[in-house]
Amino acid sequence: MTDERERLRLHMLQPLQAAIQSTGFNDTAIPGVRLYRSDGPTAAAPTIYEPTLCLLVQGSKQVWLGNERLQYHELQYLLAPVTLPVSGKVITASPEKPYLALSVSLDLRELTDLVIDLAAKVPQPTTPARGIAMGDADLELVSVFHRLVQLMQSPEDIPVLLPLLKREMLYRLLLGPVGSQLREFTLIDSQAHRISKVIDILHQRFHQPLRIKDLADAAHLSESSLFQSFKAVTSMSPLQFQKQLRLNEARRIMLYEGLEAATASYKVGYESPSQFSREYSRLFGAPPQADIRRLRSPLTT
């Protein structure tokens, strides 16, 4: 089985490299499917994970969720069922053997429908649900990714085959080692589902003042239970979570909309530009203007 997984991995390398036009993220003809390439190790960089499943096809990477460090390698997957601010860096990559990863966006409504269909087949949880899970991709899951790569070369088949492949992908996940935790995010009365609602609120209203009581009321939890459960899922407090969402959005609008740092800080909810600059420097390793100059330089070469 291990040899067959490796055979499929090697078979994916050439079409993946052919489909990637540049380093960094690359969209594909398949909705919700993105590729990532790096020709060398990278510095740690904060980013936002939307609900996604990612297969690492070549290389290795470290990811930080709060203070928790995770590392994954070839033929391992990273599963994030909720929106999360993380930091990551490529560890193993070279021009001859670039880091290559394939990600697929997840629709939790489709997941919920499948959980209902599978009923008791999904294992019961033995550990608390986490916002990120990593594991070895078994042959069945690698096969789904392999067929996704093949689908890139047959765009006329995408409308018919993509829904089937995504459903099979969720099916394999639910019946695998992370299935019990993934299931928890779909159950209305579970702590994980309640925290996912809080994450949605923070994601939609990150620019507004944060009141823990309002979040606790929305999740039908006490303030202390909210704090404990939120940290169990995300490895950070709601305030830390909101701060990273704000700073990532400010970085995006400065880079792509050309706003000045002070304007961007007000737009994402900061009242003090100096506080914004301090917290931005702490997260991204440089003051706003210097960081944006650094990011723009490769874009203009």
Secondary structure, DSSP 8 states (H G I E B T S, - for coil): -HHHHHHHHHHHHHHHHHH--SSEEEE-SSTTEEEEEESS----EEEEE-SEEEEEEESEEEEEETTEEEEEETTEEEEE-S-EEEEEEEEE--SSS-EEEEEEE--HHHHHHHHHHHGGGS---SS---S-EEEE--HHHHHHHHHHHHHTT-GGGHHHHHHHHHHHHHHHHHTSTTHHHHHHTT-TTSHHHHHHHHHHHHHHSTTS---HHHHHHHHT--HHHHHHHHHHHHSS-HHHHHHHHHHHHHHHHHHHH---HHHHHHHTT-S-HHHHHHHHHHHHSS-HHHHHHHHHHHHT-
